[in-house]
Amino acid sequence: MKNYKFATAFVTLYLIVYTVLLRLKVPLNISLFMFSLSPFLVVWMVYAVLKYAPYINRELNDDEEWGYQDEGPKSTSLS
């Protein structure tokens, strides 16, 4: 599934419904089934976001090791 927005919306809605159903005291087998399914859905969502979401920042240069763009390079000398 290449639509990371759908994955994010679906998993968020699923977890909200799960939480509401817990408060409504649904049968235990439904709660346990939804609970056991939730880690797989979260992993699927993370995979979809990491794989298909656009990266909007600049790429690192060959001499750069870290991609922090909110700060400039810091001096590491102890003198």
GITA-V425212 format. One record per residue. N is the residue number from 1. PSI is psi as a letter, one per 30 degrees, with the letter a starting at -180 (none if undefined). D_CENTER is the distance of its C-alpha to the mean C-alpha in Angstrom with 1 decimal. Layout:
BEGIN
((N;PSI;D_CENTER) (N;PSI;D_CENTER))
END
This chain:
BEGIN
((1;j;15.1) (2;f;14.7) (3;j;13.7) (4;f;10.0) (5;e;11.1) (6;e;12.7) (7;e;9.8) (8;e;7.8) (9;e;11.3) (10;e;12.4) (11;e;10.0) (12;e;10.4) (13;e;14.1) (14;e;14.4) (15;e;13.4) (16;e;15.7) (17;e;18.4) (18;e;18.1) (19;e;18.6) (20;e;21.5) (21;e;23.0) (22;e;23.1) (23;f;25.0) (24;g;27.3) (25;h;28.2) (26;l;27.6) (27;l;29.1) (28;e;27.7) (29;e;27.1) (30;e;24.9) (31;e;22.8) (32;e;22.6) (33;e;21.7) (34;e;18.8) (35;e;17.7) (36;f;18.1) (37;f;16.1) (38;e;13.0) (39;e;11.6) (40;e;12.2) (41;e;10.5) (42;e;7.2) (43;e;7.8) (44;e;8.9) (45;e;6.1) (46;e;4.0) (47;e;7.7) (48;e;8.5) (49;e;6.5) (50;e;7.8) (51;e;11.0) (52;f;12.0) (53;k;10.8) (54;k;13.9) (55;j;14.4) (56;g;16.9) (57;l;18.2) (58;l;21.2) (59;l;21.3) (60;k;22.7) (61;l;26.4) (62;e;28.0) (63;g;29.1) (64;k;25.8) (65;e;23.7) (66;l;21.0) (67;g;19.3) (68;j;19.6) (69;f;21.0) (70;f;21.7) (71;l;24.5) (72;l;27.4) (73;k;28.4) (74;k;29.8) (75;k;33.0) (76;g;33.0) (77;k;36.7) (78;g;38.2) (79;none;41.6))
END
